[in-house]
Amino acid sequence: MNSFNWDSSFSVDFDLLNGFSKTAESTKRYLSQMKNMYLDTEAAEKILEISDPLVYEFYELGFPERKGDLGFGTTILYPGLVGEEYFMTKGHFHTQLETAEVYYTLNGSGYMVLENPEGDTMEMPLKKGEALYVPRRYAHRSVNTGKEPLVMFFCFAADAGHDYGTIETKGYHKLILEREGKPVIVPNPKW
């Protein structure tokens, strides 16, 4: 695990194109860990019969979850499809629901799928060189609709916490699928 001194200043290297660090360790998420989060679970099972692809990895740096600190790092979301659905992150609410987050796209393209507890949704494009503000109370999931890794830098209040369980079973109200070679936003039939 990373051992940074959060009571002192420190620096971390992040490559501006691929998001990787030489001084920090990433957390990896494979398809086998997310197979039930995709709409087409049969397509996920067929892929897993052959291999277990790395869907994404992220650097969280082992920050303390205390007020006043910032959690930050990079996420590298690889290109790929499970059936018609693009590779995506698990997505989460913050445990402290009133916490916002900022993402800056370093490379690639895709969407940030957002939704609040009342079911209001937004699907915001992610483009290289642009920052995206995720407002308080919104769960968020990144989706890679491109052909290269989607690389983002993120920053949020370290005491925000992560709630993955709320959206793990049904997912989000909207899905981003590939149809005729292009991304389309569709209602999630599980809702």
Summary of the structure (lengths in Angstrom):
residues: 191
radius of gyration: 16.2
end to end distance: 38.1
largest distance: 51.4
contacts: 575
relative contact order: 0.21
helix: 13%
strand: 40%
